[in-house]
C-alpha cells in the first residue's frame, strides 16, 4: 500500500475506534442518546455536504433519495441512538467488542439477502467461532445483570443496522461518491432524529467535557472518518479497507482501559479474541494483499502476482 493509503488506514482505524469512549463521556454527563446522535449527524452533514457541494458532487444524488433514506435509517438513525443508549449501562469497551461482530452479522444476513456473500466452509466456521465469542462475552460478563443485558442487546441491534447498511449501499448506492452519499445520509438522519432530539433534550447545559465529546464525535469520528475512508477505498479497494474492522475495537478497548479505567472481564477478553477471529474467517480469512506480500517475503519466498 502507498504511504497515503497507510495514513488513511491508520486514521480511520483510530477515528472509528474512539467514538465509544466519547459516547460514554457524553451519556455519563447526562446527554440523552437521541440528542447525542442528532448533534453528531448534524455536524457531520454540514461538513460533508459542504465538501460535496464544493467538489460538484451533489448532482449525482438526483433520483437516489429513496435509497439514501433507507440507508440513513438502518446505518445511522437506528445504530447511533442505540449505541449511546446501550453505553448508559455498559462500558465503552464492551460496546466496541459487540460492534466488532458486524462482519459476522453481514455473513448471517447474506444467507438470505446476498447469495454471493453466503458463508460456507471456512466462512461458516468463522460465523460459529464469532458467535461463540458473543455468547462468551454476554454469558460471562453481563449475565444476570438486567440493565447490562438490555444495553448489550441494544448495541447488538445497532450492529445489525451496521451490517444491513453496506448491503443497501452495495445494491443501490455503490456508484455514488462516498462524501456526497454520506453527506446526504447524515443530512437525512439529522432530519429524522430532530423530533426525538427536541422531545428529549438535555435537562441542563452539558458540561465542557460532554460538549467536547459531541464535537469530536461529529467532526472527527463521523465527518473526517468518512473522508479518510473514501480515500482509503479509492487507494486500496473496499476489500482491503475492511481490515479496519479488526483494528478499531482494539483501539476502543485500549482507550477504555487507559482513559476510563475500565477493566474488561474474562468474558470480554475471550469474546474480543473469538469475535475478531470469527470475523476474519467469515470474510474469507485472508490478509490484505499488501500485508500478505510482506509476510511472504519475511519467510524468504517471492510473493505471487495478484490476479487482475
C-alpha positions as CSV (number, residue, x, y, z in Angstrom):
1,X,0.0,0.0,0.0
2,X,1.1,3.6,-0.6
3,X,2.0,6.0,2.2
4,X,-1.2,7.8,1.6
5,X,-3.2,4.5,2.0
6,X,-1.4,3.7,5.2
7,X,-2.2,7.2,6.6
8,X,-5.8,6.8,5.7
9,X,-5.9,3.3,7.2
10,X,-4.4,4.4,10.5
11,X,-6.7,7.5,10.6
12,X,-9.9,5.5,10.0
13,X,-8.9,2.7,12.4
14,X,-8.3,5.4,15.1
15,X,-11.3,7.6,14.3
16,X,-13.7,4.6,14.3
17,X,-12.0,3.2,17.5
18,X,-12.5,6.3,19.6
19,X,-16.3,7.0,19.4
20,X,-17.2,4.6,22.2
21,X,-15.0,6.5,24.6
22,X,-16.6,9.9,23.7
23,X,-20.1,8.4,23.7
24,X,-19.5,7.1,27.2
25,X,-18.3,10.5,28.3
26,X,-21.3,12.3,26.9
27,X,-24.0,9.9,28.2
28,X,-22.4,9.8,31.6
29,X,-22.6,13.6,31.7
30,X,-26.3,13.4,31.0
31,X,-26.6,13.9,27.3
32,X,-29.7,11.8,26.1
33,X,-28.9,9.2,23.4
34,X,-31.2,10.6,20.7
35,X,-29.9,14.2,21.2
36,X,-26.3,12.9,21.1
37,X,-26.9,11.1,17.8
38,X,-28.7,14.2,16.4
39,X,-25.9,16.6,17.2
40,X,-23.3,14.2,15.8
41,X,-25.0,13.7,12.5
42,X,-26.0,17.4,12.1
43,X,-22.4,18.5,12.4
44,X,-21.2,15.7,10.1
45,X,-23.9,16.5,7.5
46,X,-22.9,20.2,7.5
47,X,-19.3,19.4,6.8
48,X,-19.8,16.6,4.3
49,X,-22.5,18.4,2.3
50,X,-20.3,21.5,2.1
51,X,-17.4,19.4,0.8
52,X,-19.6,17.6,-1.7
53,X,-21.1,20.9,-3.0
54,X,-17.6,22.4,-3.3
55,X,-16.5,19.4,-5.4
56,X,-19.6,19.4,-7.6
57,X,-20.8,16.0,-6.4
58,X,-24.3,16.8,-5.3
59,X,-25.8,16.4,-8.8
60,X,-25.1,12.7,-8.6
61,X,-27.7,12.3,-5.8
62,X,-30.7,13.1,-8.1
63,X,-33.2,10.2,-8.1
64,X,-31.4,8.4,-5.3
65,X,-33.0,9.9,-2.3
66,X,-35.3,6.9,-1.6
67,X,-32.4,4.5,-1.1
68,X,-30.3,7.1,0.6
69,X,-33.2,7.4,3.1
70,X,-33.3,3.7,3.7
71,X,-29.5,3.6,4.2
72,X,-29.7,6.6,6.6
73,X,-32.3,4.8,8.7
74,X,-30.5,1.4,9.0
75,X,-26.9,2.7,9.1
76,X,-27.4,5.9,11.2
77,X,-30.8,6.6,12.7
78,X,-31.1,3.2,14.4
79,X,-27.5,2.4,15.4
80,X,-26.3,5.8,16.7
81,X,-29.0,6.3,19.4
82,X,-29.0,2.6,20.3
83,X,-25.2,2.5,20.9
84,X,-25.5,5.7,23.1
85,X,-28.4,4.1,25.0
86,X,-26.5,0.9,25.5
87,X,-23.5,2.7,26.8
88,X,-25.6,4.2,29.6
89,X,-25.4,0.7,31.2
90,X,-22.3,-1.0,29.7
91,X,-18.7,0.0,29.3
92,X,-17.3,1.6,26.2
93,X,-15.0,-1.5,25.9
94,X,-17.9,-3.9,25.9
95,X,-19.8,-1.7,23.3
96,X,-16.8,-1.8,21.0
97,X,-16.4,-5.6,21.3
98,X,-20.1,-6.1,20.5
99,X,-19.9,-3.9,17.4
100,X,-16.9,-5.9,16.3
101,X,-19.5,-8.6,15.5
102,X,-20.7,-6.6,12.4
103,X,-18.8,-8.8,9.8
104,X,-20.4,-11.9,11.4
105,X,-23.9,-10.3,11.0
106,X,-23.1,-9.4,7.4
107,X,-22.3,-13.0,6.7
108,X,-25.5,-14.0,8.5
109,X,-27.7,-11.6,6.6
110,X,-26.1,-12.7,3.3
111,X,-27.6,-16.2,3.8
112,X,-31.0,-14.6,3.0
113,X,-30.2,-11.4,1.1
114,X,-26.9,-11.8,-0.8
115,X,-26.1,-15.1,-2.5
116,X,-22.7,-14.0,-3.5
117,X,-21.7,-13.5,0.2
118,X,-23.2,-16.6,1.7
119,X,-21.0,-18.4,4.3
120,X,-19.7,-21.9,3.5
121,X,-16.7,-23.8,4.6
122,X,-14.2,-21.6,6.4
123,X,-16.6,-18.6,6.4
124,X,-19.3,-20.7,8.1
125,X,-16.7,-21.8,10.7
126,X,-15.9,-18.1,11.2
127,X,-19.6,-17.5,12.0
128,X,-19.7,-20.2,14.6
129,X,-16.4,-19.0,16.2
130,X,-17.5,-15.4,16.2
131,X,-20.9,-16.1,17.7
132,X,-19.3,-18.3,20.3
133,X,-17.4,-15.1,21.3
134,X,-20.6,-13.1,21.6
135,X,-22.1,-15.8,23.8
136,X,-18.9,-15.9,26.0
137,X,-19.0,-12.1,26.3
138,X,-22.7,-11.8,27.2
139,X,-22.7,-15.0,29.3
140,X,-19.6,-14.3,31.4
141,X,-19.6,-10.5,31.7
142,X,-23.2,-9.4,31.8
143,X,-25.3,-12.5,32.6
144,X,-27.8,-11.9,35.3
145,X,-27.5,-8.1,35.2
146,X,-30.7,-6.9,33.6
147,X,-29.6,-3.4,32.7
148,X,-26.4,-4.6,31.1
149,X,-28.3,-7.3,29.2
150,X,-30.7,-4.7,27.8
151,X,-27.7,-2.4,27.0
152,X,-25.8,-5.2,25.3
153,X,-29.0,-6.1,23.3
154,X,-29.4,-2.5,22.1
155,X,-25.8,-2.5,20.9
156,X,-26.2,-5.8,19.1
157,X,-29.3,-4.4,17.3
158,X,-27.1,-1.4,16.3
159,X,-24.6,-3.8,15.0
160,X,-27.3,-5.4,12.9
161,X,-28.0,-2.0,11.4
162,X,-24.3,-1.5,10.6
163,X,-24.4,-4.9,8.9
164,X,-27.5,-4.1,6.8
165,X,-26.3,-0.6,5.7
166,X,-23.5,-1.8,3.5
167,X,-25.9,-4.3,1.7
168,X,-28.2,-1.4,0.8
169,X,-25.1,0.6,-0.4
170,X,-23.8,-2.3,-2.4
171,X,-27.1,-2.9,-4.2
172,X,-28.4,0.7,-4.7
173,X,-25.7,3.3,-4.0
174,X,-22.4,1.8,-4.8
175,X,-21.7,4.2,-7.8
176,X,-22.1,7.4,-5.6
177,X,-19.2,9.3,-4.3
178,X,-18.7,8.4,-0.6
179,X,-18.6,12.0,0.6
180,X,-21.7,13.0,-1.3
181,X,-23.6,9.9,-0.2
182,X,-22.6,10.1,3.4
183,X,-23.3,13.9,3.4
184,X,-26.8,13.1,2.1
185,X,-27.3,10.2,4.5
186,X,-26.3,12.2,7.6
187,X,-28.5,15.1,6.4
188,X,-31.5,12.7,6.2
189,X,-30.6,11.2,9.5
190,X,-30.5,14.7,11.1
191,X,-34.0,15.4,9.9
192,X,-35.3,12.0,11.1
193,X,-33.7,12.4,14.5
194,X,-34.8,16.0,15.0
195,X,-38.2,15.2,16.7
196,X,-36.6,12.8,19.2
197,X,-33.9,15.3,20.0
198,X,-36.5,18.0,20.6
199,X,-38.6,15.8,22.8
200,X,-35.7,14.7,25.0
201,X,-33.1,17.5,25.1
202,X,-30.5,17.6,28.0
203,X,-32.1,18.8,31.2
204,X,-29.3,21.4,31.6
205,X,-26.4,22.7,29.6
206,X,-23.9,19.8,29.2
207,X,-20.6,20.3,30.9
208,X,-17.5,21.1,28.9
209,X,-16.3,17.5,28.7
210,X,-19.6,16.4,27.1
211,X,-19.6,19.3,24.6
212,X,-16.1,18.5,23.6
213,X,-17.1,14.8,23.2
214,X,-20.0,15.8,20.9
215,X,-17.7,17.9,18.8
216,X,-15.2,15.1,18.5
217,X,-18.0,12.6,17.5
218,X,-19.5,14.9,14.9
219,X,-16.4,16.5,13.3
220,X,-13.8,13.7,13.6
221,X,-15.5,10.3,14.2
222,X,-18.1,10.9,11.6
223,X,-17.2,13.6,9.0
224,X,-13.5,13.3,9.0
225,X,-13.6,9.5,9.3
226,X,-15.7,9.2,6.1
227,X,-13.4,11.5,4.2
228,X,-10.4,9.3,5.1
229,X,-12.5,6.1,4.5
230,X,-13.4,7.3,1.0
231,X,-9.7,8.0,0.3
232,X,-8.7,4.5,1.7
233,X,-11.3,2.8,-0.6
234,X,-10.0,4.7,-3.6
235,X,-6.4,3.7,-2.8
236,X,-6.8,0.1,-1.9
237,X,-10.3,-1.0,-2.7
238,X,-13.2,-2.0,-0.4
239,X,-11.9,-5.5,0.4
240,X,-8.6,-4.3,2.0
241,X,-10.4,-1.4,3.6
242,X,-12.5,-3.7,5.7
243,X,-9.4,-4.7,7.8
244,X,-10.2,-1.7,10.0
245,X,-12.9,-3.9,11.4
246,X,-10.3,-5.9,13.3
247,X,-8.3,-2.8,14.5
248,X,-10.9,-0.4,15.7
249,X,-12.2,-2.5,18.6
250,X,-8.7,-3.0,19.9
251,X,-8.2,0.8,19.9
252,X,-11.6,1.2,21.7
253,X,-10.7,-1.3,24.4
254,X,-7.3,0.2,24.9
255,X,-8.8,3.7,25.4
256,X,-11.5,2.4,27.7
257,X,-8.8,0.9,29.9
258,X,-6.4,3.8,29.7
259,X,-8.8,6.8,30.0
260,X,-11.8,5.5,31.8
261,X,-10.2,2.9,34.0
262,X,-12.4,0.1,32.6
263,X,-11.3,-3.5,33.4
264,X,-12.7,-5.9,30.8
265,X,-13.5,-9.2,32.4
266,X,-12.6,-12.7,31.2
267,X,-15.7,-12.9,29.0
268,X,-14.8,-9.6,27.3
269,X,-11.2,-10.7,26.6
270,X,-12.3,-14.1,25.3
271,X,-15.2,-12.6,23.4
272,X,-12.9,-10.0,21.7
273,X,-10.5,-12.6,20.5
274,X,-13.2,-15.0,19.3
275,X,-15.1,-12.3,17.5
276,X,-12.1,-10.9,15.7
277,X,-11.0,-14.5,14.8
278,X,-14.5,-15.3,13.6
279,X,-14.8,-12.1,11.7
280,X,-11.5,-12.7,9.9
281,X,-12.6,-16.2,8.9
282,X,-16.1,-15.1,7.9
283,X,-14.6,-12.6,5.5
284,X,-12.6,-15.3,3.8
285,X,-9.7,-15.4,6.3
286,X,-7.3,-13.5,4.1
287,X,-4.6,-11.0,4.9
288,X,-4.9,-7.9,2.8
289,X,-2.6,-8.4,-0.3
290,X,0.0,-5.8,0.9
291,X,0.4,-7.5,4.3
292,X,0.4,-10.9,2.7
293,X,3.3,-9.9,0.5
294,X,5.2,-8.6,3.4
295,X,4.5,-11.8,5.3
296,X,5.6,-13.9,2.3
297,X,8.8,-12.0,1.9
298,X,9.6,-12.4,5.6
299,X,9.6,-16.2,5.1
300,X,12.1,-15.8,2.2
301,X,9.6,-16.6,-0.6
302,X,8.7,-14.5,-3.5
303,X,5.1,-13.2,-3.5
304,X,2.7,-14.5,-6.1
305,X,1.4,-11.9,-8.5
306,X,-2.1,-10.6,-7.8
307,X,-4.9,-11.6,-10.1
308,X,-6.4,-8.9,-12.3
